[in-house]
Amino acid sequence: MIAALGVSMRPWVITAGLAAFTATAPVAAQGLIPLDPVTESPGESGNEAGAQQLSFQPDAYERMTVPVQIAGQGPYRFLVDTAADRTSISHELATKLMLKRGGTTRLHSIAGMTSVGTAIIPLLELSRVRIELIHAPMLDRARIGADGILGVDSLRSQRVSFDFKANTLTIVPGASRLVAEDEGTIVVRAKRRNGRLLLSRASADGISLTIVPDTGSQVSMGNEALRRALERRGPIRTVGGMQLTGVTGATLGGHSVLINRLEIGGIVLNNLEIAFANVRTFDQLKLNQRPALLLGMNAIGAFERVSIDFANKKLRLKMPRSASAESAAIR
């Protein structure tokens, strides 16, 4: 049985950024929005034993920010980015907190590698997760659209569950017991490369491809191998052009197209808009030789709940109750 979900189309912002290997959309600088943790007793958060929930705040581009404490101060808004390899912090917040500066590091942005300065975060706290001595790249807050980016270096041993109906984020250690799977949940096994999850049980209009979940990107992005494979199948439905502007200032031109059918582990997304550009992320992940897709929030947000289990290399997808189902053979 394959569940089919319709994905609504709407105009995309014409700019997007790429920070630490992930596409993100910059927003104008704004004041900090206080976010308080929503605490629950162990075992009371769905099927997550010993879990604690945080309220996440969707930004103007439907990405998710959560409250973090930095050296006991905050909370500050950090963008949850499951495709960014590094946790980053804004220049503005690093200066405000008078964090000690580290050396320089190289970030892979949309147009290649760029050297940026780092700040040393002595302690970052997210729910019960405590991480010490992070050498965090410093980026402009206006380009990030938040106080920082929470990357997979802070999440690699965790199970991160997004509940889009309740607007909550649940984080538990990957070794914690999962009481039971929710009804209607599809579990997709994955591989891990450079900290990210890679899913191979997926196809776009019948073309097998590798998917990387990317909660830091508003729009899903495909590589050139996928574009060529789609063109061999027939005319591509082009939606329009776009310009990608990275948080380091690099820009790339691209265009968006419409995919009729994206299948992930037995769940189908219909009418999904994806962007194509010469993004270097696929080179860094060694995904430039076969069709691949960075799965952005326009697709991830179509589900009721998404759980990304970095420790156990699994993706759990729960479709909305309103989703229709159709009988079909899984390719």
C-alpha positions in Angstrom: 0.0 0.0 0.0 1.4 3.4 -1.0 0.0 6.5 0.7 -0.3 9.5 -1.6 0.1 13.0 -0.3 -0.6 16.1 -2.3 1.9 19.0 -2.0 0.5 22.4 -2.6 2.4 24.8 -4.9 3.1 28.4 -4.2 5.7 31.0 -5.3 9.1 30.4 -3.7 11.3 33.2 -2.5 13.9 33.9 -5.1 16.8 33.8 -2.8 18.2 30.9 -0.7 21.4 30.4 1.1 23.8 27.5 1.7 25.4 27.2 5.1 27.6 24.3 6.1 26.4 22.2 3.2 22.7 23.0 3.4 20.3 25.3 1.6 18.6 28.0 3.7 16.7 31.1 2.9 17.9 34.4 4.5 15.5 36.7 6.2 15.8 40.3 7.4 17.4 40.8 10.8 14.8 40.8 13.6 14.7 40.8 17.4 15.0 37.7 19.4 11.8 35.8 20.0 11.7 34.2 23.4 11.0 30.4 23.2 10.4 28.4 26.3 10.9 24.6 26.6 7.7 22.5 27.0 8.7 19.9 29.5 7.1 16.5 30.1 7.6 13.7 32.4 9.7 10.8 31.1 7.7 8.5 28.8 4.8 10.9 28.3 5.9 12.3 24.9 4.2 10.0 22.4 6.3 6.8 22.1 9.6 8.4 23.1 10.7 7.1 26.4 12.4 9.7 28.6 11.7 12.4 26.0 11.5 16.2 26.5 9.7 18.4 24.0 10.6 21.9 22.7 8.2 24.2 21.0 9.6 25.1 17.6 8.8 28.3 15.7 8.4 28.2 12.0 10.2 31.2 10.3 9.0 33.2 7.3 10.3 30.3 5.1 8.7 27.4 7.0 12.0 26.3 8.5 12.2 25.5 12.2 14.0 27.4 15.0 14.3 26.1 18.6 15.5 27.6 21.8 19.1 26.9 22.9 21.1 28.1 25.9 24.6 29.3 25.3 26.9 29.3 28.4 23.8 29.5 30.6 22.3 32.5 28.8 19.3 32.7 26.5 17.3 31.1 25.1 18.4 32.0 21.6 16.8 30.9 18.3 18.8 28.3 16.4 17.7 26.9 13.0 17.5 23.1 13.0 19.4 21.9 10.0 19.7 18.2 9.4 21.9 18.6 6.4 24.4 21.0 7.9 27.6 19.3 9.2 28.6 22.1 11.6 26.7 24.0 14.3 27.2 27.7 13.6 26.6 31.0 15.4 25.9 34.5 14.2 28.6 37.2 14.5 26.1 39.3 16.4 25.4 36.7 19.1 29.1 35.7 19.5 29.9 39.4 20.0 27.1 39.9 22.5 28.1 36.9 24.6 31.8 37.9 24.3 32.7 34.4 23.1 36.4 33.6 22.7 37.4 33.5 19.0 38.9 30.4 17.5 40.8 30.0 14.3 39.4 30.0 10.8 37.6 27.1 9.2 36.4 26.3 5.6 32.7 26.0 4.9 31.4 24.4 1.7 28.8 26.8 0.3 26.8 26.8 -2.9 29.8 27.9 -5.0 32.6 26.2 -3.2 34.7 26.5 0.0 35.0 29.7 1.9 37.2 30.5 4.9 35.3 32.0 7.9 36.2 32.8 11.5 35.0 30.7 14.4 33.8 31.3 18.0 34.2 28.9 20.8 30.9 28.0 22.4 31.8 26.7 25.9 28.5 25.0 26.5 25.4 24.6 24.3 22.2 23.2 25.8 19.2 22.0 23.9 16.6 20.3 26.0 18.7 17.6 27.8 21.5 17.7 25.2 24.6 19.3 26.5 27.6 19.9 24.2 30.9 21.5 25.3 33.5 23.4 23.4 32.0 23.8 19.9 34.3 25.6 17.5 31.4 27.2 15.6 31.7 29.1 12.3 30.5 32.7 12.6 27.9 33.8 10.0 25.8 37.0 9.5 22.5 36.8 11.3 20.6 38.4 8.5 21.7 35.7 6.1 21.0 32.8 8.5 17.6 34.2 9.6 18.3 33.1 13.2 20.9 33.3 16.0 22.7 30.2 14.8 22.4 26.9 13.0 22.1 23.6 14.9 23.9 21.1 12.7 24.4 17.3 12.7 27.5 17.6 14.9 25.1 18.4 17.7 22.5 15.8 16.7 24.5 12.8 15.5 23.8 10.6 18.5 20.1 11.8 18.9 16.7 10.9 17.6 15.0 14.1 16.5 11.2 14.1 16.0 9.3 16.9 14.4 5.5 17.1 15.1 4.1 19.6 12.6 0.6 19.4 14.0 1.7 20.4 17.5 4.7 22.5 16.4 7.0 20.6 18.8 10.4 19.1 18.5 11.4 16.0 20.6 15.0 15.1 21.1 16.1 11.9 22.8 19.4 9.9 22.8 19.4 7.4 20.0 19.9 4.6 22.5 16.6 5.4 24.3 13.9 2.9 24.1 11.1 3.5 21.5 8.0 2.1 23.1 6.1 1.4 19.9 5.6 2.8 16.4 2.6 5.1 15.9 -0.1 3.7 13.6 0.5 4.9 10.0 4.2 5.4 10.5 6.6 4.3 7.8 10.2 3.4 8.8 12.9 3.8 6.2 16.4 2.5 6.8 19.3 4.8 5.8 23.0 5.0 5.6 25.1 7.8 7.1 27.7 9.9 5.4 29.5 12.8 7.0 26.9 12.7 9.7 23.9 13.0 7.4 21.3 10.4 6.7 21.1 9.0 3.1 18.0 7.2 2.0 18.1 5.0 -1.1 14.5 3.6 -1.0 13.1 6.5 -3.0 12.2 7.5 -6.6 11.2 10.5 -8.5 8.9 9.9 -11.5 10.1 6.3 -11.5 13.8 7.3 -11.3 15.7 5.7 -8.3 17.5 8.3 -6.3 19.3 9.0 -3.0 17.6 11.5 -0.6 19.2 13.6 2.1 16.6 15.1 4.6 17.4 18.8 4.8 15.3 20.7 7.4 17.3 23.9 6.8 16.1 24.4 3.2 12.7 25.8 2.2 12.8 24.0 -1.1 14.0 20.6 -2.2 17.0 20.6 -4.5 18.1 18.1 -7.1 21.5 17.4 -8.7 22.4 17.4 -12.3 22.3 13.6 -12.6 18.6 13.7 -11.6 17.9 16.5 -14.0 19.4 14.6 -16.9 17.5 11.4 -15.9 14.2 13.3 -15.9 14.9 14.9 -19.2 15.5 11.5 -20.8 12.0 10.5 -19.6 10.4 13.4 -21.4 9.8 17.2 -21.2 10.3 18.7 -17.7 7.6 21.0 -16.4 9.6 24.1 -15.6 8.1 26.4 -12.9 10.5 29.4 -13.2 14.0 30.7 -12.5 15.5 31.5 -9.1 18.7 32.9 -7.6 20.5 31.1 -4.8 22.4 33.4 -2.4 24.6 31.7 0.2 25.2 32.9 3.7 28.8 33.5 2.7 27.6 35.8 -0.1 28.1 33.4 -3.0 25.3 33.3 -5.6 24.1 30.8 -8.2 21.4 30.9 -10.7 18.9 28.0 -11.0 15.4 27.0 -12.0 12.6 25.1 -10.4 10.6 22.2 -11.9 7.6 20.1 -10.9 7.9 16.4 -10.0 4.7 14.5 -10.5 5.5 11.7 -8.1 8.2 11.4 -5.4 8.1 8.1 -3.5 9.9 7.6 -0.2 9.6 4.2 1.5 6.1 3.6 0.3 4.7 7.1 0.7 4.1 9.2 -2.4 4.3 13.0 -2.6 2.4 14.4 -5.6 3.3 17.6 -7.4 6.5 18.5 -5.6 8.5 21.5 -6.7 12.3 21.1 -6.7 15.1 23.4 -7.6 18.1 22.6 -9.8 21.4 24.5 -9.6 25.1 23.6 -9.7 25.2 23.2 -5.9 28.5 21.9 -4.5 26.8 20.0 -1.7 26.4 17.0 -3.9 30.1 17.0 -4.7 31.0 17.1 -1.1 28.7 14.2 -0.2 29.9 12.2 -3.3 26.4 12.2 -4.7 27.1 13.9 -8.1 27.3 10.7 -10.2 23.7 9.4 -9.6 20.4 11.1 -9.1 20.1 12.7 -5.6 17.8 15.1 -3.8 18.1 17.3 -0.8 14.6 16.9 0.7 13.5 20.4 1.9 10.7 21.7 4.1 8.2 21.9 1.2 8.3 18.1 1.2 9.1 17.3 4.9 6.3 19.6 6.1 3.7 17.6 4.2 3.9 14.9 6.9 2.2 15.0 10.3 5.4 13.8 12.0 9.0 13.2 10.9 11.6 11.4 13.0 15.2 11.5 12.0 17.2 8.9 14.0 20.8 9.7 13.4 22.1 7.2 15.9 20.2 4.2 14.4 20.1 5.4 10.8 16.4 5.4 10.4 13.8 7.9 9.1 10.2 7.6 10.4 7.4 9.3 8.4 3.8 9.6 9.6 1.3 10.7 7.0 -1.6 13.1 8.0 -4.9 11.4 8.8 -6.4 13.2 5.8 -4.0 11.7 3.4 -5.5 9.4 0.8 -4.1 5.9 0.1 -3.8 4.1 -3.2 -2.9 0.5 -3.9 0.3 0.2 -6.0 3.4 -1.9 -6.2 6.5 -0.4 -4.6 9.2 -0.1 -7.2 
